[in-house]
Amino acid sequence: MLRPGVGRLLARNPSPYTFTGTQTYFAGDDTEVVVIDPGPDMEAHVEAIVAAVGSRKLLAIACTHTHRDHSPASRPLKAATGAPIIGCGPLSLDDDGPRADASFDDDYAPDHILGDGETLHVGGHDFVAVATPGHTSNHLCFAYRGALFTGDHVMGWSTSVIVPPDGDMGAYLRSLDKLRGREEDEVYYPAHGPEIERPRRLVRHLMGHRMAREKQILKAVMAGDDDVHAIVATCYPGLDERLVPAAGGSVTAHLIELARKGCVEEVEGRWIATDKPIPNDSDRD
């Protein structure tokens, strides 16, 4: 047990993008529990979840989002236990992005979609959905007894990958700002990496990092880098080749956000800078 009411189980799906694997969490008490992010459809992992639930009542299977390293095990787990699937809404897009394990789970079928602030009572405490779009448009976090289960929105080992068309940098930053204002969260439990014991400090760091990256990308465009490949080479020198496609996705997300602000524009497939500076309200730390 990580803290009162919280347990964790690691799926064996390590990769350059999942770190040691997807972490499935348990929120509840000795009589009833919710499973959070059941993970990939791996028979051994589903069996381990069922064993960890034990004699407790499994009230629900909650999914933060529908990437394939998070939600597919919800179906065999539901079949094994009868528990409903709740949480994020379904989302299926054609995905030729950098992560095979992060393509969308086409078969995800929730029994109930949780709205922002919607609450389930588990073990005498509130289990609350917190909408955090950005990594994906349907991403949710879940709050329980001072803990926030952050899925891929905030991770304990790396920054979140934001890949258009569904990933949205502006939405991601607004969701980070939302978490920054949540004083009740004492610890974050991400789907990948260790727990985060000073969460608001990390959120401030992540926001500052993204704003610095945005300025770096704008500077690269102003210096003549007019496509994503060139910008990645300038802004991510020495990057592991396996991570270059993900960096390209994040650069694209930043360029789209810069275009929304009027700082860049795309002309015949090339990015060029305008004479408009980044607005001051982006300089939050």
LUMLUMRO-458677 format. One line per 4 residues: their letters; for each residue x, z, y of N, C-alpha, C. Coordinates in Angstrom, 3 decimals, padded with zeros to 6 digits. Each point is the difference from the previous one (the first is absolute). Layout:
LUMLUMRO-458677
A	X,Z,Y,X,Z,Y,X,Z,Y  ...;
***
This chain:
LUMLUMRO-458677
MLRP	000.847,000.000,-001.194,-000.847,000.000,001.194,000.887,000.000,001.251  -000.311,-000.901,000.938,000.798,-000.125,001.212,-000.331,001.080,001.017  -001.260,000.354,000.087,-000.518,001.045,000.875,-001.388,000.316,-000.530  -000.649,001.080,000.452,-001.325,000.303,-000.537,-000.949,-001.188,000.085;
GVGR	-000.524,-000.394,-001.155,-000.974,-001.068,-000.058,000.553,-001.393,-000.118  001.326,-000.176,-000.084,000.592,-001.342,000.012,000.995,-000.152,-001.151  -000.186,-001.048,-000.800,000.939,-000.353,-001.062,000.411,-001.459,000.125  001.004,-000.397,-000.765,000.545,-001.354,000.128,000.481,-000.510,-001.353;
LLAR	-000.137,-001.324,-000.198,000.448,-000.657,-001.221,000.590,-001.352,000.395  001.179,-000.333,-000.534,000.689,-001.224,000.372,-000.248,-001.106,-001.024  -000.464,-001.170,000.491,-000.099,-001.176,-000.859,001.384,-000.620,-000.171  000.242,-000.581,-001.155,001.317,-000.580,-000.289,000.018,-001.475,000.422;
NPSP	-000.095,-000.224,001.290,000.045,-001.368,000.534,000.981,-000.088,001.167  001.260,000.420,-000.209,000.975,-000.060,001.097,000.318,-001.440,000.385  000.340,-000.195,001.276,000.386,-001.327,000.490,000.631,000.181,001.370  000.580,-001.051,000.577,000.536,000.118,001.357,-001.065,000.342,001.040;
YTFT	-001.279,-000.176,-000.362,-001.080,000.273,000.949,-000.773,001.269,-000.321  000.038,000.457,-001.256,-000.754,001.202,-000.370,000.897,001.232,-000.145  001.315,-000.163,000.228,000.954,001.095,-000.163,-000.012,000.428,-001.466  -000.270,001.248,-000.307,000.018,000.454,-001.386,-001.304,-000.319,-000.730;
GTQT	-001.001,-000.467,000.733,-001.292,-000.330,-000.589,-001.133,000.525,000.861  -001.223,-000.307,-000.423,-001.195,000.467,000.707,-000.307,001.425,-000.409  -000.233,000.853,000.976,-000.333,001.395,-000.271,-001.515,000.190,000.070  -000.545,000.448,-001.122,-001.412,000.348,-000.101,-000.140,001.490,000.295;
YFAG	-000.975,000.338,000.822,-000.193,001.403,000.378,-001.322,000.542,-000.525  -000.035,001.332,-000.120,-001.191,000.719,-000.436,-000.334,001.032,001.075  -001.248,000.013,000.462,-000.451,000.968,001.003,-001.198,000.753,-000.568  000.122,001.326,-000.065,-001.108,000.778,-000.540,000.447,001.366,-000.472;
DDTE	-000.772,000.556,-000.934,000.321,001.337,-000.513,-000.036,-000.026,-001.520  -000.196,001.156,-000.619,000.045,000.084,-001.457,-001.256,-000.552,-000.663  -001.030,-000.310,000.811,-001.259,-000.457,-000.591,-000.325,-001.457,000.307  000.443,-000.485,001.174,-000.338,-001.370,000.371,001.114,-000.601,000.843;
VVVI	000.092,-001.329,-000.051,001.140,-000.656,000.621,-000.364,-001.436,000.382  000.711,-000.521,001.017,-000.043,-001.415,000.355,001.378,-000.578,-000.280  000.051,-001.192,-000.581,001.248,-000.730,-000.199,000.158,-000.995,001.137  001.179,-000.027,000.615,000.283,-000.874,001.141,001.039,-001.039,-000.403;
DPGP	-000.327,-001.261,000.219,000.867,-001.134,-000.337,000.432,000.040,-001.468  -000.907,-000.383,-000.892,000.335,000.031,-001.430,001.124,-000.939,-000.393  000.301,-001.000,000.853,001.188,-000.808,-000.224,-000.250,-001.275,-000.773  001.069,-000.590,-000.550,-000.121,-001.243,-000.758,-000.670,000.245,-001.345;
DMEA	-000.549,-001.059,-000.565,-000.686,000.109,-001.290,001.043,000.031,-001.116  000.539,001.198,-000.218,000.980,000.236,-001.049,-000.589,001.045,-000.941  -000.132,-000.345,-001.271,-000.688,000.860,-000.956,000.597,001.402,-000.039  001.314,000.087,-000.014,000.640,001.313,-000.082,-000.304,000.843,001.240;
HVEA	-000.061,-000.646,001.153,-000.287,000.748,001.222,-001.446,000.482,000.016  -000.924,-000.844,-000.413,-001.402,000.427,-000.059,-000.154,001.161,-000.974  000.654,-000.074,-001.130,-000.063,001.102,-000.966,000.569,001.282,000.587  001.066,-000.124,000.782,000.605,001.173,000.622,-000.937,000.602,001.046;
IVAA	-000.719,-000.840,000.741,-000.969,000.512,000.974,-001.101,000.773,-000.711  -000.544,-000.581,-001.058,-001.070,000.671,-000.750,000.495,001.345,-000.535  001.222,000.031,-000.501,000.554,001.255,-000.519,000.178,001.019,001.117  000.414,-000.445,001.187,000.200,000.911,001.125,-001.321,000.557,000.517;
VGSR	-001.039,-000.806,-000.037,-001.327,000.500,000.391,-000.454,001.067,-000.981  000.246,-000.223,-001.266,-000.318,000.980,-001.024,-001.487,000.311,-000.080  -000.335,001.275,-000.010,-001.396,000.421,-000.148,-000.752,000.035,001.329  000.704,-000.287,001.084,-000.669,000.006,001.299,-000.955,-001.183,000.127;
KLLA	-000.989,000.147,000.864,-000.903,-001.110,000.283,000.678,-000.943,000.988  000.093,-001.264,-000.344,000.544,-000.991,000.921,-001.158,-000.498,000.872  -000.025,000.478,001.243,-001.104,-000.335,000.894,000.047,-001.444,000.457  001.207,-000.510,000.248,000.109,-001.362,000.532,001.424,-000.502,-000.147;
IACT	000.121,-001.312,000.043,001.280,-000.705,000.005,000.099,-000.672,001.357  000.899,000.494,000.870,000.064,-000.446,001.389,001.194,-000.922,000.209  -000.235,-001.164,000.611,001.054,-000.983,000.238,000.237,-000.173,001.491  001.281,000.048,000.398,000.342,-000.175,001.415,-000.114,-001.449,000.431;
HTHR	000.352,-000.947,-000.892,-000.123,-001.428,000.286,000.125,-000.764,-001.307  -000.118,-001.319,000.077,-000.179,-000.772,-001.224,001.191,-000.881,-000.360  001.206,000.424,000.330,001.169,-000.665,-000.558,000.127,000.389,-001.466  000.602,-000.889,-000.777,-000.028,000.160,-001.454,000.832,001.149,-000.526;
DHSP	000.828,000.611,000.836,000.710,001.194,-000.452,-000.793,001.270,000.311  -001.250,-000.141,000.479,-000.795,001.173,000.380,-001.335,000.118,-000.724  -000.777,-001.080,-000.095,-001.396,000.147,-000.423,-000.367,-000.487,-001.396  000.742,-000.890,-000.671,-000.502,-000.543,-001.269,-000.297,001.033,-001.077;
ASRP	000.743,001.100,-000.065,-000.251,001.008,-001.027,-001.324,000.729,000.210  -000.645,-000.245,001.146,-001.299,000.649,000.222,-001.015,-000.415,-001.070  000.086,-001.230,-000.484,-001.001,-000.486,-000.960,000.163,000.624,-001.384  001.178,-000.027,-000.616,000.117,000.692,-001.292,-000.191,001.506,000.128;
LKAA	000.357,000.568,001.149,-000.212,001.437,000.176,-001.488,000.311,000.092  -000.748,-000.841,000.692,-001.460,000.176,000.047,-000.596,-000.147,-001.395  000.472,-000.994,-000.752,-000.509,-000.204,-001.355,000.275,001.203,-000.887  001.146,000.650,000.211,000.383,001.137,-000.839,-000.718,001.284,000.383;
TGAP	-000.388,000.129,001.272,-000.521,001.282,000.483,-001.420,-000.060,000.537  -000.457,-001.176,000.366,-001.315,-000.115,000.619,-000.029,000.313,001.477  001.157,000.321,000.597,000.047,000.365,001.414,-000.188,-001.233,000.879  -000.672,000.142,001.137,-000.194,-001.136,000.901,001.272,-000.350,000.765;
IIGC	000.111,-001.256,000.385,001.092,-000.480,000.841,-000.484,000.021,001.446  000.764,000.669,000.865,-000.382,000.120,001.401,001.216,-000.327,000.876  -000.237,-000.038,001.312,001.121,-000.165,000.921,-000.110,-001.274,000.786  001.075,-000.791,000.000,000.066,-001.211,000.813,-000.990,-001.045,-000.493;
GPLS	-000.323,-000.924,000.896,-000.844,-001.117,-000.372,000.786,-001.056,-000.740  -000.697,-000.910,-000.708,000.692,-001.085,-000.696,000.592,-000.983,000.988  001.108,-000.595,-000.375,000.668,-000.984,000.836,000.801,-000.915,-000.907  -000.275,-001.267,000.059,000.712,-000.958,-000.842,000.372,-001.201,000.836;
LDDD	001.294,-000.278,000.084,000.510,-001.149,000.726,001.011,-000.735,-000.868  000.098,-001.295,000.179,001.114,-000.724,-000.615,001.287,000.556,000.575  000.942,000.345,-000.852,001.213,000.675,000.453,001.225,-000.666,-000.598  000.768,-000.670,000.846,001.278,-000.556,-000.455,001.150,000.725,000.688;
GPRA	-000.257,001.277,000.298,000.959,000.804,000.746,001.162,000.482,-000.834  000.770,000.961,000.545,001.273,000.371,-000.609,-000.101,000.883,-001.229  -001.180,000.589,-000.260,-000.087,000.978,-001.071,-001.033,-000.406,-001.029  000.440,-000.258,-001.213,-000.963,-000.294,-001.060,-000.855,001.219,-000.299;
DASF	000.592,001.215,000.067,-000.762,001.201,-000.314,-000.957,000.379,001.117  000.121,-000.632,001.164,-000.854,000.342,001.126,-001.066,-001.047,000.266  -000.106,-001.018,-000.868,-001.109,-000.915,000.190,-001.299,000.763,-000.244  -001.095,-000.539,000.496,-001.234,000.773,000.009,-000.655,000.051,-001.379;
DDDY	-000.629,001.123,-000.258,-000.698,000.271,-001.248,-001.384,-000.643,000.086  -000.130,-001.200,-000.540,-001.241,-000.760,000.116,-001.174,000.676,-000.691  000.267,000.832,-000.990,-001.069,000.580,-000.812,-000.414,001.401,000.440  000.592,000.480,001.080,-000.357,001.327,000.494,-001.480,000.046,000.362;
APDH	-000.712,000.999,-000.515,-001.448,000.087,000.203,-000.396,001.456,000.234  000.036,000.467,001.251,-000.340,001.398,000.264,-001.485,000.269,-000.182  -000.303,001.196,-000.484,-001.389,000.439,-000.070,-000.501,000.484,001.354  000.941,000.444,000.831,-000.375,000.442,001.348,001.192,-000.185,000.930;
ILGD	-000.245,-000.651,001.134,001.031,-000.197,001.012,-000.093,001.131,001.010  001.112,000.679,000.240,000.016,001.120,000.935,000.247,-000.498,001.418  -000.846,000.431,000.926,000.219,-000.281,001.404,000.946,000.999,000.622  000.510,-000.320,001.165,000.915,000.900,000.706,-000.683,001.345,000.243;
GETL	000.640,001.078,-000.465,-000.549,001.333,000.168,-000.969,000.433,-001.076  -000.346,-000.900,-000.919,-000.933,000.373,-001.065,000.656,001.022,-000.927  -000.795,000.950,-000.459,000.531,001.178,-000.677,-000.608,000.181,-001.380  000.866,000.380,-000.936,-000.398,000.397,-001.346,000.468,001.442,-000.187;
HVGG	-000.825,000.821,-000.646,000.382,001.402,-000.213,000.623,000.147,-001.387  001.234,000.493,-000.003,000.775,000.100,-001.237,000.625,001.393,-000.078  -000.325,000.735,-001.034,000.604,001.315,-000.178,-000.197,000.930,001.186  -001.132,-000.098,000.650,-000.298,000.875,001.127,000.610,-000.427,001.317;
HDFV	000.587,-001.187,000.055,000.642,-000.486,001.225,-000.428,-001.439,000.276  000.152,-000.404,001.243,-000.375,-001.350,000.402,001.115,-000.997,-000.336  -000.396,-001.094,-000.549,000.866,-001.143,-000.270,-000.496,-001.104,000.922  000.823,-000.383,000.990,-000.485,-000.809,001.123,000.737,-001.337,000.064;
AVAT	-000.760,-001.080,000.154,000.586,-001.322,000.178,000.432,-000.184,001.452  001.201,-000.561,000.184,000.543,-000.274,001.330,000.379,-001.482,000.033  -000.742,-000.795,000.750,000.266,-001.445,000.052,001.318,-000.269,000.723  000.869,-000.760,-000.651,001.329,-000.323,000.559,000.344,-001.463,-000.266;
PGHT	-000.728,-000.934,000.582,000.332,-001.418,-000.209,001.356,-000.352,000.593  000.609,-001.023,-000.551,001.302,-000.467,000.489,000.814,-000.593,-001.132  000.421,000.834,-000.950,000.668,-000.520,-001.202,-000.933,-000.975,-000.707  -001.242,000.409,-000.155,-001.101,-000.890,-000.371,-001.187,000.380,000.871;
SNHL	-000.943,-000.910,000.122,-001.155,000.281,000.864,-000.926,001.051,-000.594  000.073,000.232,-001.311,-000.896,000.964,-000.644,000.681,001.331,-000.314  001.168,000.256,000.566,000.767,001.188,-000.389,-000.652,001.295,000.486  -000.034,000.982,-000.904,-000.456,001.349,000.310,001.088,001.004,-000.361;
CFAY	000.068,001.098,000.745,000.693,001.209,-000.440,-001.068,001.021,-000.378  000.412,001.076,-000.677,-000.937,001.037,-000.393,000.581,001.365,000.361  -000.794,000.833,000.656,000.432,001.334,000.419,-000.631,001.054,-000.907  000.820,001.000,-000.385,-000.497,001.059,-000.865,000.863,001.254,000.163;
RGAL	-000.561,001.054,000.465,000.651,001.308,000.077,001.360,-000.045,000.706  000.069,-000.672,001.130,001.239,-000.078,000.766,000.953,-001.085,-000.436  -000.346,-000.722,-001.058,000.822,-001.118,-000.482,-000.680,-001.312,000.360  000.805,-001.012,000.295,-000.519,-001.343,000.218,000.659,-000.932,-001.000;
FTGD	-000.812,-000.641,-000.818,000.484,-000.979,-000.978,000.026,-001.349,000.713  001.201,-000.509,000.249,000.162,-001.101,000.951,000.126,-001.380,-000.626  -000.092,-000.112,-001.322,000.091,-001.321,-000.610,001.264,-000.714,000.416  -000.158,-001.214,000.546,001.143,-000.760,000.494,000.068,-000.006,001.523;
HVMG	-000.883,000.737,000.656,000.017,-000.014,001.472,001.245,000.699,000.534  000.318,001.156,-000.562,001.244,000.705,000.306,000.643,000.351,-001.330  001.233,-000.449,-000.209,000.680,000.238,-001.266,001.210,000.900,000.200  000.433,000.609,-001.104,001.068,000.976,000.080,001.392,-000.575,-000.172;
WSTS	000.129,-001.315,-000.129,001.336,-000.575,-000.249,000.255,-001.256,000.819  -001.032,-000.615,000.578,000.155,-001.263,000.693,-001.150,-000.178,000.969  000.146,-000.960,000.912,-001.120,-000.345,000.865,-000.989,-000.873,-000.767  -001.235,000.007,000.433,-001.044,-000.777,-000.639,000.196,-001.487,000.305;
VIVP	-000.280,-000.843,-000.979,000.076,-001.442,000.194,-001.324,-000.486,000.585  000.076,-000.715,001.110,-001.190,-000.543,000.654,000.085,-001.519,-000.084  -000.819,-000.605,-000.837,000.085,-001.436,-000.247,-001.327,-000.659,000.363  -000.019,-000.849,001.026,-001.213,-000.770,000.309,-000.319,-000.954,-001.166;
PDGD	-001.247,-000.475,-000.126,-001.044,000.104,001.013,-000.780,001.304,-000.008  000.033,000.754,-001.116,-000.790,001.226,-000.019,000.736,001.148,000.677  001.317,000.109,-000.208,000.765,001.034,000.687,000.012,-000.252,001.494  -000.200,001.058,000.777,-000.153,-000.146,001.450,000.833,001.072,000.697;
MGAY	001.035,-000.434,000.756,000.906,000.958,000.629,-000.699,000.837,001.060  -000.876,-000.617,000.790,-000.713,000.766,001.015,-000.878,001.065,-000.616  -000.728,-000.354,-001.059,-000.847,000.967,-000.693,000.841,001.108,-000.623  001.154,-000.384,-000.559,000.892,000.987,-000.612,000.474,001.024,001.036;
LRSL	000.399,-000.459,001.164,000.466,000.916,001.045,-001.133,000.886,000.499  -001.187,-000.547,000.130,-001.139,000.829,000.409,-000.313,001.058,-001.054  000.141,-000.361,-001.268,-000.229,000.975,-001.065,001.072,001.080,-000.006  001.251,-000.377,000.277,001.044,001.018,000.134,-000.315,000.948,001.143;
DKLR	-000.454,-000.551,001.111,-000.344,000.837,001.146,-001.136,000.951,-000.351  -000.928,-000.474,-000.805,-001.097,000.851,-000.470,000.541,001.179,-000.808  000.946,-000.271,-000.893,000.584,001.084,-000.796,000.809,000.950,000.868  000.649,-000.536,001.016,000.785,000.848,000.896,-000.870,001.067,000.652;
GREE	-001.268,-000.297,000.202,-000.902,000.958,000.627,-000.642,000.988,-000.958  000.271,-000.128,-001.293,-000.623,000.880,-000.994,000.892,001.229,-000.243  -000.255,001.059,000.712,000.827,001.201,-000.106,-000.251,000.770,-001.289  -001.104,-000.279,-000.693,-000.348,000.762,-001.193,000.801,-000.399,-001.231;
DEVY	000.712,-001.125,000.049,000.750,-000.464,-001.169,001.366,000.679,-000.056  000.210,000.821,-001.006,001.243,000.761,-000.138,001.071,-000.760,-000.771  -000.417,-000.874,-000.890,000.933,-000.726,-000.855,-000.643,-001.324,-000.378  000.825,-001.045,-000.129,-000.466,-001.285,-000.488,000.478,-000.187,-001.429;
YPAH	-000.878,-000.560,-000.831,000.366,-000.402,-001.347,-000.193,-001.513,-000.115  001.080,-000.769,000.099,-000.102,-001.460,-000.062,-000.064,-000.505,-001.442  -000.429,-001.244,-000.145,-000.043,-000.596,-001.338,001.389,-000.313,-000.527  000.993,-000.085,000.897,001.371,-000.314,-000.412,000.959,000.894,000.776;
GPEI	000.868,000.696,-000.712,000.989,000.840,000.664,-000.431,001.453,000.106  000.908,000.842,000.504,-000.242,001.445,000.041,-001.031,000.390,001.058  -000.505,001.203,-000.138,-000.941,000.528,000.993,000.680,000.127,001.363  -000.815,-000.009,001.031,000.486,000.025,001.382,-000.450,001.314,000.614;
ERPR	000.947,000.892,000.243,-000.330,001.367,000.403,-000.103,000.192,001.508  000.481,-000.965,000.775,-000.187,000.038,001.455,-000.658,-001.320,000.401  -001.272,-000.142,-000.335,-000.621,-001.324,000.071,-000.130,-000.572,001.405  -000.351,000.801,000.981,-000.201,-000.563,001.337,001.319,-000.464,000.607;
RLVR	001.083,000.676,-000.323,001.305,-000.456,000.470,000.326,-001.355,-000.609  -000.295,-000.178,-001.304,000.259,-001.291,-000.625,-000.875,-001.094,000.613  -001.254,000.309,000.280,-000.889,-000.997,000.609,000.551,-000.436,001.354  000.467,000.943,000.802,000.592,-000.360,001.295,001.215,-000.902,-000.202;
HLMG	000.802,000.324,-001.020,001.175,-000.829,-000.297,-000.425,-001.409,-000.410  -001.015,-000.112,-000.852,-000.447,-001.307,-000.449,-000.529,-000.841,001.159  -000.732,000.629,000.897,-000.516,-000.729,001.158,001.142,-000.461,000.899  000.974,000.861,000.211,001.154,-000.374,000.803,000.790,-001.119,-000.650;
HRMA	000.149,000.080,-001.317,000.721,-001.048,-000.736,-000.692,-001.348,000.142  -001.318,-000.017,-000.127,-000.731,-001.263,000.105,000.089,-000.577,001.414  -000.063,000.866,000.996,000.108,-000.498,001.371,001.402,-000.552,000.276  001.019,000.677,-000.550,001.369,-000.506,000.162,000.163,-001.339,-000.710;
REKQ	-000.596,-000.136,-001.182,000.077,-001.263,-000.736,-000.719,-001.106,000.772  -001.130,000.325,000.596,-000.731,-000.987,000.787,000.862,-000.536,001.148  000.668,000.904,000.695,000.872,-000.421,001.099,001.176,-000.817,-000.514  000.536,000.377,-001.162,001.115,-000.740,-000.588,-000.428,-001.425,-000.354;
ILKA	-001.183,-000.123,-000.556,-000.508,-001.328,-000.358,-000.237,-000.838,001.249  -000.575,000.598,001.027,-000.214,-000.744,001.250,001.334,-000.448,000.588  000.990,000.864,-000.052,001.324,-000.358,000.506,000.581,-001.166,-000.783  -000.208,-000.007,-001.320,000.502,-001.096,-000.828,-000.678,-001.312,000.364;
VMAG	-001.306,000.043,000.231,-000.720,-001.209,000.392,000.498,-000.483,001.360  000.209,000.918,000.913,000.489,-000.373,001.333,001.401,-000.624,-000.088  000.772,000.409,-001.022,001.357,-000.535,-000.172,000.011,-001.332,-000.746  -001.180,-000.459,-000.459,-000.060,-001.312,-000.625,-000.384,-000.024,-001.461;
DDDV	-000.151,001.151,-000.640,-000.479,000.022,-001.386,-001.484,-000.358,000.019  -000.353,-001.162,-000.520,-001.380,-000.457,000.166,-000.788,-000.095,-001.296  000.582,000.477,-001.109,-000.793,000.080,-001.223,000.291,001.314,-000.709  -000.844,000.329,-000.952,000.078,001.304,-000.655,001.315,000.169,-000.743;
HAIV	000.473,-001.050,-000.660,001.248,000.095,-000.755,001.165,000.391,000.915  000.073,-000.641,001.153,001.095,000.303,000.931,-000.127,001.416,000.557  -001.215,000.429,000.287,-000.209,001.345,000.543,000.375,001.058,-001.033  -000.356,-000.229,-001.265,000.370,000.947,-001.057,001.516,000.114,-000.097;
ATCY	000.697,-001.136,000.063,001.462,000.019,-000.090,000.613,000.792,001.147  -000.594,-000.097,001.178,000.518,000.729,001.156,-000.334,001.485,-000.049  -001.220,000.317,-000.369,-000.490,001.376,000.105,000.253,000.840,-001.245  000.263,-000.651,-001.141,000.233,000.730,-001.258,001.309,-000.447,-000.632;
PGLD	001.128,000.136,000.682,001.268,-000.462,-000.572,000.355,000.786,-001.265  000.456,-000.724,-001.028,000.413,000.657,-001.233,-001.126,000.479,-000.878  -001.226,-000.426,000.271,-001.144,000.452,-000.779,000.077,-000.511,-001.434  -000.361,000.864,-000.959,-000.112,-000.390,-001.400,-000.891,-001.241,-000.096;
ERLV	000.488,-001.039,-000.672,-000.743,-001.260,-000.084,-001.391,000.193,-000.580  -000.171,000.992,-000.874,-001.315,000.231,-000.589,-001.015,000.465,001.026  000.492,000.529,001.122,-000.890,000.548,001.020,-000.215,-000.954,001.169  000.701,-001.130,-000.002,-000.124,-000.952,001.117,-001.435,-000.495,000.179;
PAAG	-000.724,-000.363,-001.066,-001.385,-000.448,000.213,-000.877,001.062,000.667  000.180,001.271,-000.383,-000.789,001.063,000.625,000.367,000.150,001.465  001.295,-000.104,000.316,000.421,000.060,001.400,-000.617,-001.146,000.786  -000.079,-001.180,-000.623,-000.634,-001.134,000.659,-001.460,000.262,000.297;
GSVT	-000.680,000.685,-000.925,-001.396,000.356,000.242,-000.154,000.938,001.178  000.873,001.003,000.075,-000.067,000.946,001.114,000.348,-000.673,001.327  000.988,-000.905,-000.016,000.333,-000.744,001.221,-001.204,-000.821,000.459  -000.664,-000.657,-000.942,-001.183,-000.773,000.349,-001.080,000.888,000.606;
AHLI	-000.197,001.191,-000.592,-000.995,000.929,000.541,000.353,000.419,001.420  001.280,000.248,000.253,000.428,000.344,001.359,-000.211,-001.174,000.961  000.307,-001.211,-000.446,-000.184,-001.169,000.866,-001.473,-000.192,000.360  -000.875,000.197,-000.961,-001.435,-000.118,000.274,-000.425,001.040,001.031;
ELAR	000.525,001.219,-000.141,-000.340,001.048,000.971,000.589,-000.314,001.366  001.215,-000.509,000.042,000.604,-000.408,001.278,-000.796,-001.135,000.641  -000.522,-000.896,-000.823,-000.824,-001.083,000.535,-001.296,000.555,000.583  -000.575,001.009,-000.626,-001.210,000.630,000.533,000.258,000.602,001.378;
KGCV	001.215,000.497,000.170,000.375,000.613,001.275,000.446,-001.032,001.027  000.082,-001.262,-000.419,000.399,-001.053,000.917,001.483,-000.142,000.197  000.809,000.628,-000.866,001.458,-000.017,000.164,000.658,-001.197,-000.672  -000.641,-000.555,-001.036,000.499,-001.185,-000.671,-001.173,-000.922,-000.278;
EEVE	000.317,-001.236,-000.333,-001.028,-000.925,-000.451,000.604,-000.928,-001.039  -000.853,-000.490,-000.884,000.440,-000.918,-001.043,-000.345,-001.419,000.433  000.992,-000.842,000.038,-000.181,-001.392,000.420,000.567,-000.904,-001.091  -000.895,-000.731,-000.657,000.413,-000.926,-001.066,000.885,000.684,-001.039;
GRWI	-000.417,001.199,-000.401,000.709,000.723,-001.046,001.234,000.746,000.443  000.306,-000.012,001.289,001.159,000.706,000.522,-000.449,001.077,000.978  000.698,001.109,-000.022,-000.341,001.124,000.884,000.853,-000.063,001.257  -000.647,000.113,001.150,000.716,000.021,001.262,-000.490,001.181,000.835;
ATDK	000.877,000.519,000.830,-000.339,001.139,000.849,-000.680,-000.483,001.274  -000.924,000.798,000.487,-000.576,-000.215,001.323,000.778,000.874,000.976  -000.452,000.054,001.223,000.681,000.853,000.984,-000.678,001.346,000.148  -000.878,000.350,-000.966,-000.720,001.271,000.087,000.728,001.067,-000.799;
PIPN	000.327,001.154,000.598,000.668,001.077,-000.750,-000.969,000.724,-000.913  000.532,000.739,-000.948,-000.847,000.836,-000.849,-000.689,001.035,000.864  -001.327,000.171,-000.125,-000.710,000.986,000.821,000.538,001.407,-000.202  -000.040,000.790,001.065,000.534,001.362,-000.062,-000.704,000.865,-001.028;
DSDR	-001.286,-000.302,-000.270,-000.718,000.857,-000.947,000.470,-000.202,-001.426  000.913,-000.957,-000.256,000.604,-000.143,-001.326,001.225,000.885,-000.159  000.438,000.638,001.074,001.259,000.750,-000.037,-000.204,001.446,-000.407  -001.023,000.253,-000.829,-000.231,001.366,-000.441,001.063,000.402,-001.005;
D	000.365,001.302,000.019,000.985,000.450,-000.987,-000.633,000.995,-000.959;
***
